[in-house]
Amino acid sequence: MESRYEQQKSKRRQQVKLSQAAHERNAQLLQDLQKMENCLRTRKFPHPDILSLETRYWASVEEKIPEWERFLLGKGPHPSSDPSRTPKQRKQKTTPRDHVPTQDGALPPRPILKHVK
């Protein structure tokens, strides 16, 4: 009986320690989130022209994804080798890396744009 009581007591102490550690972790996470929120509130946004340019660029990229997807996955020809393209479109300069599929077969990563303050 006494042994059972000691086991329960030990288990309770362990639960209290785990609870305190979780409480400290949660407090730290909350503090980190509050810091990030404060940074976002005080952050200056880029000029509207820059935002517009960035938005149009990503819209263009997303529009071209179906055209490039097979090539980037290494399953099809380069989009400029499409016979339905006009001669002017075929003459556009390409770099050697345009003809090489990605090494792991995945789409290239979306770049992280840094805004000037």
N, C-alpha and C positions, 0 to 999 in steps of 0.2 A: 504494500500500500504506500509506504513511504517512498519507495523507488518510483512508483507511478507519479507521485506528487513532484518529485525532483525532475522527472522527464517533462512533465507539463510546465514546470517552472522554467526549465532550460529552453523549451520550445517557445514559451512566451517571451523570454529575453531575446531570442533570436528574431522573432517576429517584430519586436520593438525596434531592434537594430535595423532590420530591413525597411521598416516603415520610416524611420528617421532618415535613412539614406535616400529613399524615394522622395521624401519631403524636400530634402536639400537639393536633389536633382531637379525636381519640379520648380523650386524657387529659382534656381540658376537658369533654367530654360525660360521661365517667365521674365526674368531680368534681361536675358539676351533678346527676347522678342520685343520687349519695351524699348531697348536700345535701337533695334532695327526699325521699329515703328517711328521713333524720334528722328532717325536719319532720313527716312523716307519723307517725313513731313517737312524737314528743313532743306531737302534737296531741291536744287534749281533744275527746272526742266529745260531741255534744249529748245532752241528757236523753233517756231512753228514750221518754217520752211524745211528744217532738218527732219522734223517728225514726218512731214508730208513726203519728203524724198525717201525716207526709210520705209514708210508704209507702202509707197508705190513700188519700191525695189522688191520687198518681200511678196507683194501681190504678183509681180512679174515672175519671181522665182517659183512661187506656188503654181502659177499658170503653166510654166514650162516643165514641171516635174514629170507629168505623164510622158512627155516627149523624150526626156532624158533617162527615165527610170530603168528601162531595159538595158541601156548602155552602162549605166552606173552599177547595175547588178551583174554586169559581165555576161548578159544573155542576148545582146543584140548589137547591131552596128551603131556607129557614131551617128547622131541625128543629122549631121551635115552631109552624110553619104546617102541620104534619102533622095531618090530620083524625082520625087514630086516637088522638091525645092527649086526655086528659080536659080539661074546661073549667078546672079548677084549674091544670093544667100550662100551658095556653095563657095564663092571666092573669099568670103570673110575669113580673116586670119584666124588660125587655130594654133595652139601651142602643143608641143609633144605630149604634155600631160593630159590633154583633152582626149587622147586616144588610149589612155591606160585606165582600166577599171580600178576601183579601189582595191586595196590588198585584201581586206577582209570581206569584200562583197557588199558592204553596207553603204547607205547613202552618206555623203560627206556631212560633217557636223555643221550645224547652223552657227555662224560666227557670233561672238558676243561683242556687241557694239558698246564702246565706252563713250559717254557723253562728256564734253568739256564743260566744266563749271564756269 
